[in-house]
Amino acid sequence: MVNIKSEKEVELMKHAGHINYLTHKLLEKSIRPGMTTEELNRIAHDFIISQGCTPSFLNYEGYPASICVSVNEEVVHGIPGKRKLKNGDIVSIDIGVIYKGYHSDSAATYPVGTVNEKKKYLMEHTRNALYEGIKQVKEGAKIGDISNAIETYAHKHHLGVVEELVGHGVGNNLHEDPDVPNYGKAHTGLTLKSGMTIAIEPMLNLGTKHIYMLDDNWTIITQDNKPSAHYEHTVLVTKDGYEILTGE
């Protein structure tokens, strides 16, 4: 069932989204070659707690950390640990924040030091694909309009679209209906209504769309070991468009 949020619920989600945005900005400033992915996790965890919020991901279905940190060929759900970031890496950071029972969900991919042109291209066009999807959001539009816009943009720029992982509704649960795929046909699927809140999150690869899961049962890797990027915002559907709840 798709939940329509009240004004009060939206206000709580906006606050969760703002803290999510500030956490991303803090990590973006902190990323440097030589630091471990666990250091990023600790910085994020401490900041979220200091703001009177809770990390959405910690212990979610057994996930052992407060954020997901995925490096290079890791698509999503990378578990922070002792791995050290190297100059030239890209690192995708996915953050969930709970405020008074309501979630926000947002991801972005960042360069570590100086990255090559292929990785810059991947990050630029994955981020652009997110906004191509977001631009379709308004009351009366279809989920397929979002999906098709992302897929069309990605394929125009010769990027692989991960199909097994999708965006989703978000609210007082981290994952709610509806699913928001990153591929599909325009003018199909669920009709968007004002008050819906959805997380739109393209995951695009420099190589093929194919992925697999590591033995930790969390980390998703590209099958060809080529880099992947991930961008995500939590978005409110409005009468005439949308409002991004997790910052710009």
Phi and psi restraints in degrees (value plus and minus 20) as a CYANA .aco file:
   2 VAL   PHI    -108.6   -68.6
   2 VAL   PSI     107.5   147.5
   3 ASN   PHI    -113.2   -73.2
   3 ASN   PSI     110.1   150.1
   4 ILE   PHI    -113.7   -73.7
   4 ILE   PSI     106.0   146.0
   5 LYS   PHI    -106.5   -66.5
   5 LYS   PSI     121.8   161.8
   6 SER   PHI     -97.6   -57.6
   6 SER   PSI     149.9   189.9
   7 GLU   PHI     -80.1   -40.1
   7 GLU   PSI     -59.6   -19.6
   8 LYS   PHI     -83.7   -43.7
   8 LYS   PSI     -64.0   -24.0
   9 GLU   PHI     -82.7   -42.7
   9 GLU   PSI     -61.1   -21.1
  10 VAL   PHI     -82.1   -42.1
  10 VAL   PSI     -60.5   -20.5
  11 GLU   PHI     -82.2   -42.2
  11 GLU   PSI     -60.9   -20.9
  12 LEU   PHI     -84.4   -44.4
  12 LEU   PSI     -61.0   -21.0
  13 MET   PHI     -87.6   -47.6
  13 MET   PSI     -55.3   -15.3
  14 LYS   PHI     -81.6   -41.6
  14 LYS   PSI     -60.7   -20.7
  15 HIS   PHI     -87.1   -47.1
  15 HIS   PSI     -64.4   -24.4
  16 ALA   PHI     -78.8   -38.8
  16 ALA   PSI     -59.4   -19.4
  17 GLY   PHI     -86.6   -46.6
  17 GLY   PSI     -57.5   -17.5
  18 HIS   PHI     -86.3   -46.3
  18 HIS   PSI     -62.9   -22.9
  19 ILE   PHI     -85.5   -45.5
  19 ILE   PSI     -57.1   -17.1
  20 ASN   PHI     -79.3   -39.3
  20 ASN   PSI     -68.0   -28.0
  21 TYR   PHI     -78.8   -38.8
  21 TYR   PSI     -65.9   -25.9
  22 LEU   PHI     -85.0   -45.0
  22 LEU   PSI     -54.1   -14.1
  23 THR   PHI     -85.2   -45.2
  23 THR   PSI     -63.2   -23.2
  24 HIS   PHI     -79.2   -39.2
  24 HIS   PSI     -64.7   -24.7
  25 LYS   PHI     -83.5   -43.5
  25 LYS   PSI     -58.9   -18.9
  26 LEU   PHI     -83.7   -43.7
  26 LEU   PSI     -64.3   -24.3
  27 LEU   PHI     -88.8   -48.8
  27 LEU   PSI     -58.5   -18.5
  28 GLU   PHI     -77.5   -37.5
  28 GLU   PSI     -59.9   -19.9
  29 LYS   PHI     -93.0   -53.0
  29 LYS   PSI     -44.1    -4.1
  30 SER   PHI    -107.5   -67.5
  30 SER   PSI     -44.2    -4.2
  31 ILE   PHI     -82.8   -42.8
  31 ILE   PSI     109.3   149.3
  32 ARG   PHI    -176.1  -136.1
  32 ARG   PSI     133.1   173.1
  33 PRO   PHI     -78.6   -38.6
  33 PRO   PSI     119.6   159.6
  34 GLY   PHI      78.8   118.8
  34 GLY   PSI     -39.2     0.8
  35 MET   PHI    -102.2   -62.2
  35 MET   PSI     135.0   175.0
  36 THR   PHI    -110.6   -70.6
  36 THR   PSI     139.5   179.5
  37 THR   PHI     -86.3   -46.3
  37 THR   PSI     -48.3    -8.3
  38 GLU   PHI     -86.9   -46.9
  38 GLU   PSI     -53.2   -13.2
  39 GLU   PHI     -81.4   -41.4
  39 GLU   PSI     -61.4   -21.4
  40 LEU   PHI     -82.1   -42.1
  40 LEU   PSI     -62.0   -22.0
  41 ASN   PHI     -80.6   -40.6
  41 ASN   PSI     -62.9   -22.9
  42 ARG   PHI     -86.6   -46.6
  42 ARG   PSI     -62.2   -22.2
  43 ILE   PHI     -79.4   -39.4
  43 ILE   PSI     -66.9   -26.9
  44 ALA   PHI     -84.4   -44.4
  44 ALA   PSI     -67.0   -27.0
  45 HIS   PHI     -78.3   -38.3
  45 HIS   PSI     -69.6   -29.6
  46 ASP   PHI     -82.8   -42.8
  46 ASP   PSI     -59.4   -19.4
  47 PHE   PHI     -88.4   -48.4
  47 PHE   PSI     -67.0   -27.0
  48 ILE   PHI     -78.1   -38.1
  48 ILE   PSI     -65.2   -25.2
  49 ILE   PHI     -83.2   -43.2
  49 ILE   PSI     -59.6   -19.6
  50 SER   PHI     -84.1   -44.1
  50 SER   PSI     -40.9    -0.9
  51 GLN   PHI    -114.9   -74.9
  51 GLN   PSI      -8.5    31.5
  52 GLY   PHI      55.9    95.9
  52 GLY   PSI       1.8    41.8
  53 CYS   PHI    -138.3   -98.3
  53 CYS   PSI     159.1   199.1
  54 THR   PHI    -151.2  -111.2
  54 THR   PSI     120.2   160.2
  55 PRO   PHI     -87.5   -47.5
  55 PRO   PSI     106.6   146.6
  56 SER   PHI     -84.7   -44.7
  56 SER   PSI     -52.9   -12.9
  57 PHE   PHI    -103.7   -63.7
  57 PHE   PSI     -44.4    -4.4
  58 LEU   PHI     -82.2   -42.2
  58 LEU   PSI      98.2   138.2
  59 ASN   PHI      49.7    89.7
  59 ASN   PSI     -10.5    29.5
  60 TYR   PHI     -89.0   -49.0
  60 TYR   PSI      94.2   134.2
  61 GLU   PHI      31.0    71.0
  61 GLU   PSI      11.4    51.4
  62 GLY   PHI      70.9   110.9
  62 GLY   PSI     -17.8    22.2
  63 TYR   PHI     -83.8   -43.8
  63 TYR   PSI     111.6   151.6
  64 PRO   PHI    -112.4   -72.4
  64 PRO   PSI     -13.3    26.7
  65 ALA   PHI    -155.3  -115.3
  65 ALA   PSI     154.2   194.2
  66 SER   PHI    -110.6   -70.6
  66 SER   PSI     -44.1    -4.1
  67 ILE   PHI    -156.4  -116.4
  67 ILE   PSI     145.8   185.8
  68 CYS   PHI    -122.1   -82.1
  68 CYS   PSI     112.4   152.4
  69 VAL   PHI    -147.8  -107.8
  69 VAL   PSI      89.1   129.1
  70 SER   PHI    -139.3   -99.3
  70 SER   PSI     102.8   142.8
  71 VAL   PHI    -127.3   -87.3
  71 VAL   PSI     110.5   150.5
  72 ASN   PHI      35.4    75.4
  72 ASN   PSI    -125.3   -85.3
  73 GLU   PHI     -97.2   -57.2
  73 GLU   PSI     -26.7    13.3
  74 GLU   PHI     -96.5   -56.5
  74 GLU   PSI     104.4   144.4
  75 VAL   PHI    -100.3   -60.3
  75 VAL   PSI     -77.1   -37.1
  76 VAL   PHI    -172.5  -132.5
  76 VAL   PSI     148.4   188.4
  77 HIS   PHI      46.7    86.7
  77 HIS   PSI       2.7    42.7
  78 GLY   PHI     -84.0   -44.0
  78 GLY   PSI     111.1   151.1
  79 ILE   PHI    -107.5   -67.5
  79 ILE   PSI     103.1   143.1
  80 PRO   PHI     -78.9   -38.9
  80 PRO   PSI     124.9   164.9
  81 GLY   PHI    -187.2  -147.2
  81 GLY   PSI    -163.7  -123.7
  82 LYS   PHI    -106.5   -66.5
  82 LYS   PSI     -24.0    16.0
  83 ARG   PHI     -79.8   -39.8
  83 ARG   PSI     110.9   150.9
  84 LYS   PHI    -115.9   -75.9
  84 LYS   PSI     114.7   154.7
  85 LEU   PHI     -91.8   -51.8
  85 LEU   PSI     121.9   161.9
  86 LYS   PHI    -136.5   -96.5
  86 LYS   PSI     131.8   171.8
  87 ASN   PHI     -74.8   -34.8
  87 ASN   PSI     110.0   150.0
  88 GLY   PHI      78.3   118.3
  88 GLY   PSI     -31.5     8.5
  89 ASP   PHI     -91.3   -51.3
  89 ASP   PSI     138.9   178.9
  90 ILE   PHI    -138.2   -98.2
  90 ILE   PSI     126.0   166.0
  91 VAL   PHI    -152.3  -112.3
  91 VAL   PSI     101.5   141.5
  92 SER   PHI    -113.2   -73.2
  92 SER   PSI     105.8   145.8
  93 ILE   PHI    -138.1   -98.1
  93 ILE   PSI     101.5   141.5
  94 ASP   PHI    -132.0   -92.0
  94 ASP   PSI     107.0   147.0
  95 ILE   PHI    -147.8  -107.8
  95 ILE   PSI     113.6   153.6
  96 GLY   PHI    -140.7  -100.7
  96 GLY   PSI     118.4   158.4
  97 VAL   PHI    -150.9  -110.9
  97 VAL   PSI     113.9   153.9
  98 ILE   PHI    -128.8   -88.8
  98 ILE   PSI     109.9   149.9
  99 TYR   PHI    -148.8  -108.8
  99 TYR   PSI      97.3   137.3
 100 LYS   PHI      29.7    69.7
 100 LYS   PSI      22.8    62.8
 101 GLY   PHI      69.8   109.8
 101 GLY   PSI     -20.5    19.5
 102 TYR   PHI    -138.7   -98.7
 102 TYR   PSI     119.5   159.5
 103 HIS   PHI    -121.2   -81.2
 103 HIS   PSI     133.8   173.8
 104 SER   PHI    -147.7  -107.7
 104 SER   PSI     134.2   174.2
 105 ASP   PHI    -163.2  -123.2
 105 ASP   PSI     104.5   144.5
 106 SER   PHI    -173.1  -133.1
 106 SER   PSI     125.3   165.3
 107 ALA   PHI    -159.5  -119.5
 107 ALA   PSI     135.0   175.0
 108 ALA   PHI    -175.5  -135.5
 108 ALA   PSI     138.1   178.1
 109 THR   PHI    -133.7   -93.7
 109 THR   PSI     112.9   152.9
 110 TYR   PHI    -142.8  -102.8
 110 TYR   PSI     127.6   167.6
 111 PRO   PHI     -99.9   -59.9
 111 PRO   PSI     127.9   167.9
 112 VAL   PHI    -128.0   -88.0
 112 VAL   PSI      90.3   130.3
 113 GLY   PHI      46.4    86.4
 113 GLY   PSI    -152.4  -112.4
 114 THR   PHI    -124.3   -84.3
 114 THR   PSI     101.6   141.6
 115 VAL   PHI    -128.1   -88.1
 115 VAL   PSI     140.1   180.1
 116 ASN   PHI     -96.6   -56.6
 116 ASN   PSI     151.3   191.3
 117 GLU   PHI     -85.9   -45.9
 117 GLU   PSI     -54.2   -14.2
 118 LYS   PHI     -83.7   -43.7
 118 LYS   PSI     -62.1   -22.1
 119 LYS   PHI     -89.6   -49.6
 119 LYS   PSI     -57.1   -17.1
 120 LYS   PHI     -80.4   -40.4
 120 LYS   PSI     -62.6   -22.6
 121 TYR   PHI     -80.7   -40.7
 121 TYR   PSI     -66.3   -26.3
 122 LEU   PHI     -80.0   -40.0
 122 LEU   PSI     -67.9   -27.9
 123 MET   PHI     -83.9   -43.9
 123 MET   PSI     -66.0   -26.0
 124 GLU   PHI     -78.3   -38.3
 124 GLU   PSI     -67.1   -27.1
 125 HIS   PHI    -103.4   -63.4
 125 HIS   PSI     -41.6    -1.6
 126 THR   PHI     -90.8   -50.8
 126 THR   PSI     -62.4   -22.4
 127 ARG   PHI     -82.6   -42.6
 127 ARG   PSI     -63.3   -23.3
 128 ASN   PHI     -81.4   -41.4
 128 ASN   PSI     -58.7   -18.7
 129 ALA   PHI     -81.3   -41.3
 129 ALA   PSI     -59.3   -19.3
 130 LEU   PHI     -76.4   -36.4
 130 LEU   PSI     -68.1   -28.1
 131 TYR   PHI     -91.4   -51.4
 131 TYR   PSI     -49.0    -9.0
 132 GLU   PHI     -82.3   -42.3
 132 GLU   PSI     -59.4   -19.4
 133 GLY   PHI     -87.5   -47.5
 133 GLY   PSI     -66.1   -26.1
 134 ILE   PHI     -80.2   -40.2
 134 ILE   PSI     -56.2   -16.2
 135 LYS   PHI     -82.2   -42.2
 135 LYS   PSI     -37.7     2.3
 136 GLN   PHI    -102.9   -62.9
 136 GLN   PSI     -30.8     9.2
 137 VAL   PHI     -97.5   -57.5
 137 VAL   PSI     103.6   143.6
 138 LYS   PHI    -192.2  -152.2
 138 LYS   PSI     140.6   180.6
 139 GLU   PHI     -78.4   -38.4
 139 GLU   PSI     113.8   153.8
 140 GLY   PHI      75.5   115.5
 140 GLY   PSI     -37.8     2.2
 141 ALA   PHI     -93.4   -53.4
 141 ALA   PSI     147.6   187.6
 142 LYS   PHI    -129.3   -89.3
 142 LYS   PSI     132.5   172.5
 143 ILE   PHI     -74.4   -34.4
 143 ILE   PSI     -59.5   -19.5
 144 GLY   PHI     -80.7   -40.7
 144 GLY   PSI     -45.4    -5.4
 145 ASP   PHI     -85.0   -45.0
 145 ASP   PSI     -61.0   -21.0
 146 ILE   PHI     -85.1   -45.1
 146 ILE   PSI     -70.1   -30.1
 147 SER   PHI     -78.9   -38.9
 147 SER   PSI     -66.8   -26.8
 148 ASN   PHI     -86.4   -46.4
 148 ASN   PSI     -57.9   -17.9
 149 ALA   PHI     -83.4   -43.4
 149 ALA   PSI     -61.5   -21.5
 150 ILE   PHI     -85.7   -45.7
 150 ILE   PSI     -68.2   -28.2
 151 GLU   PHI     -82.5   -42.5
 151 GLU   PSI     -64.2   -24.2
 152 THR   PHI     -81.0   -41.0
 152 THR   PSI     -65.4   -25.4
 153 TYR   PHI     -84.0   -44.0
 153 TYR   PSI     -64.5   -24.5
 154 ALA   PHI     -81.4   -41.4
 154 ALA   PSI     -65.9   -25.9
 155 HIS   PHI     -88.8   -48.8
 155 HIS   PSI     -53.9   -13.9
 156 LYS   PHI     -79.1   -39.1
 156 LYS   PSI     -50.6   -10.6
 157 HIS   PHI    -125.0   -85.0
 157 HIS   PSI      -2.7    37.3
 158 HIS   PHI      40.7    80.7
 158 HIS   PSI      19.7    59.7
 159 LEU   PHI    -129.9   -89.9
 159 LEU   PSI     125.6   165.6
 160 GLY   PHI     -98.4   -58.4
 160 GLY   PSI     114.7   154.7
 161 VAL   PHI    -122.2   -82.2
 161 VAL   PSI      94.5   134.5
 162 VAL   PHI     -86.0   -46.0
 162 VAL   PSI     106.5   146.5
 163 GLU   PHI    -123.5   -83.5
 163 GLU   PSI     -43.6    -3.6
 164 GLU   PHI     -95.5   -55.5
 164 GLU   PSI     -38.5     1.5
 165 LEU   PHI    -136.4   -96.4
 165 LEU   PSI     116.9   156.9
 166 VAL   PHI    -156.0  -116.0
 166 VAL   PSI     143.0   183.0
 167 GLY   PHI     -92.6   -52.6
 167 GLY   PSI    -198.4  -158.4
 168 HIS   PHI    -186.6  -146.6
 168 HIS   PSI     143.5   183.5
 169 GLY   PHI     -88.1   -48.1
 169 GLY   PSI     137.5   177.5
 170 VAL   PHI    -169.0  -129.0
 170 VAL   PSI     126.6   166.6
 171 GLY   PHI    -197.2  -157.2
 171 GLY   PSI    -137.9   -97.9
 172 ASN   PHI    -102.7   -62.7
 172 ASN   PSI     -19.0    21.0
 173 ASN   PHI    -142.8  -102.8
 173 ASN   PSI     128.0   168.0
 174 LEU   PHI     -84.9   -44.9
 174 LEU   PSI     -61.1   -21.1
 175 HIS   PHI    -141.2  -101.2
 175 HIS   PSI      97.6   137.6
 176 GLU   PHI    -147.1  -107.1
 176 GLU   PSI     151.1   191.1
 177 ASP   PHI     -88.7   -48.7
 177 ASP   PSI     129.9   169.9
 178 PRO   PHI    -116.2   -76.2
 178 PRO   PSI     143.9   183.9
 179 ASP   PHI     -89.4   -49.4
 179 ASP   PSI     126.1   166.1
 180 VAL   PHI    -147.2  -107.2
 180 VAL   PSI      66.7   106.7
 181 PRO   PHI     -86.4   -46.4
 181 PRO   PSI     141.3   181.3
 182 ASN   PHI    -119.0   -79.0
 182 ASN   PSI      -3.2    36.8
 183 TYR   PHI    -171.5  -131.5
 183 TYR   PSI     133.2   173.2
 184 GLY   PHI     131.7   171.7
 184 GLY   PSI    -197.1  -157.1
 185 LYS   PHI    -117.3   -77.3
 185 LYS   PSI     117.1   157.1
 186 ALA   PHI     -83.0   -43.0
 186 ALA   PSI     134.6   174.6
 187 HIS   PHI      44.8    84.8
 187 HIS   PSI       3.8    43.8
 188 THR   PHI    -146.8  -106.8
 188 THR   PSI     143.2   183.2
 189 GLY   PHI      70.2   110.2
 189 GLY   PSI    -192.0  -152.0
 190 LEU   PHI     -80.9   -40.9
 190 LEU   PSI     122.0   162.0
 191 THR   PHI    -103.8   -63.8
 191 THR   PSI     110.6   150.6
 192 LEU   PHI     -94.7   -54.7
 192 LEU   PSI     121.1   161.1
 193 LYS   PHI    -146.6  -106.6
 193 LYS   PSI     127.6   167.6
 194 SER   PHI     -76.7   -36.7
 194 SER   PSI     113.7   153.7
 195 GLY   PHI      79.5   119.5
 195 GLY   PSI     -30.3     9.7
 196 MET   PHI     -93.8   -53.8
 196 MET   PSI     126.2   166.2
 197 THR   PHI    -146.1  -106.1
 197 THR   PSI     105.5   145.5
 198 ILE   PHI    -152.7  -112.7
 198 ILE   PSI     128.2   168.2
 199 ALA   PHI    -121.4   -81.4
 199 ALA   PSI      98.6   138.6
 200 ILE   PHI    -123.1   -83.1
 200 ILE   PSI     108.0   148.0
 201 GLU   PHI    -172.0  -132.0
 201 GLU   PSI      62.8   102.8
 202 PRO   PHI     -83.9   -43.9
 202 PRO   PSI     117.3   157.3
 203 MET   PHI    -140.8  -100.8
 203 MET   PSI      88.4   128.4
 204 LEU   PHI    -140.0  -100.0
 204 LEU   PSI     126.0   166.0
 205 ASN   PHI    -136.6   -96.6
 205 ASN   PSI     128.6   168.6
 206 LEU   PHI     -89.2   -49.2
 206 LEU   PSI     -43.3    -3.3
 207 GLY   PHI    -128.6   -88.6
 207 GLY   PSI    -152.7  -112.7
 208 THR   PHI     -99.6   -59.6
 208 THR   PSI     153.9   193.9
 209 LYS   PHI    -100.5   -60.5
 209 LYS   PSI     -28.7    11.3
 210 HIS   PHI     -98.1   -58.1
 210 HIS   PSI     120.2   160.2
 211 ILE   PHI    -157.4  -117.4
 211 ILE   PSI     147.9   187.9
 212 TYR   PHI    -172.3  -132.3
 212 TYR   PSI     146.3   186.3
 213 MET   PHI    -123.9   -83.9
 213 MET   PSI     119.1   159.1
 214 LEU   PHI     -94.1   -54.1
 214 LEU   PSI     150.8   190.8
 215 ASP   PHI     -86.7   -46.7
 215 ASP   PSI     -32.6     7.4
 216 ASP   PHI     -95.6   -55.6
 216 ASP   PSI     -23.7    16.3
 217 ASN   PHI      46.3    86.3
 217 ASN   PSI      -1.7    38.3
 218 TRP   PHI    -151.0  -111.0
 218 TRP   PSI     -74.9   -34.9
 219 THR   PHI     -88.8   -48.8
 219 THR   PSI     106.3   146.3
 220 ILE   PHI    -122.2   -82.2
 220 ILE   PSI     111.9   151.9
 221 ILE   PHI    -142.1  -102.1
 221 ILE   PSI     127.8   167.8
 222 THR   PHI     -89.8   -49.8
 222 THR   PSI     119.6   159.6
 223 GLN   PHI     -84.4   -44.4
 223 GLN   PSI     -52.9   -12.9
 224 ASP   PHI    -114.1   -74.1
 224 ASP   PSI     -13.9    26.1
 225 ASN   PHI      42.7    82.7
 225 ASN   PSI      -0.4    39.6
 226 LYS   PHI    -107.6   -67.6
 226 LYS   PSI     136.4   176.4
 227 PRO   PHI     -83.0   -43.0
 227 PRO   PSI     133.7   173.7
 228 SER   PHI    -150.8  -110.8
 228 SER   PSI     132.2   172.2
 229 ALA   PHI    -149.8  -109.8
 229 ALA   PSI     136.0   176.0
 230 HIS   PHI    -164.1  -124.1
 230 HIS   PSI     103.5   143.5
 231 TYR   PHI    -151.5  -111.5
 231 TYR   PSI     123.4   163.4
 232 GLU   PHI    -173.9  -133.9
 232 GLU   PSI     120.7   160.7
 233 HIS   PHI    -153.3  -113.3
 233 HIS   PSI     129.6   169.6
 234 THR   PHI    -109.3   -69.3
 234 THR   PSI     108.1   148.1
 235 VAL   PHI    -147.8  -107.8
 235 VAL   PSI     115.8   155.8
 236 LEU   PHI    -115.5   -75.5
 236 LEU   PSI     110.1   150.1
 237 VAL   PHI     -99.9   -59.9
 237 VAL   PSI     110.3   150.3
 238 THR   PHI    -139.7   -99.7
 238 THR   PSI     153.8   193.8
 239 LYS   PHI     -77.0   -37.0
 239 LYS   PSI     -60.3   -20.3
 240 ASP   PHI    -138.6   -98.6
 240 ASP   PSI      -5.2    34.8
 241 GLY   PHI     147.0   187.0
 241 GLY   PSI    -143.8  -103.8
 242 TYR   PHI    -174.4  -134.4
 242 TYR   PSI     144.0   184.0
 243 GLU   PHI    -155.1  -115.1
 243 GLU   PSI     106.4   146.4
 244 ILE   PHI    -100.4   -60.4
 244 ILE   PSI     104.2   144.2
 245 LEU   PHI    -114.7   -74.7
 245 LEU   PSI     -26.6    13.4
 246 THR   PHI    -136.9   -96.9
 246 THR   PSI      11.6    51.6
 247 GLY   PHI      65.4   105.4
 247 GLY   PSI     153.6   193.6
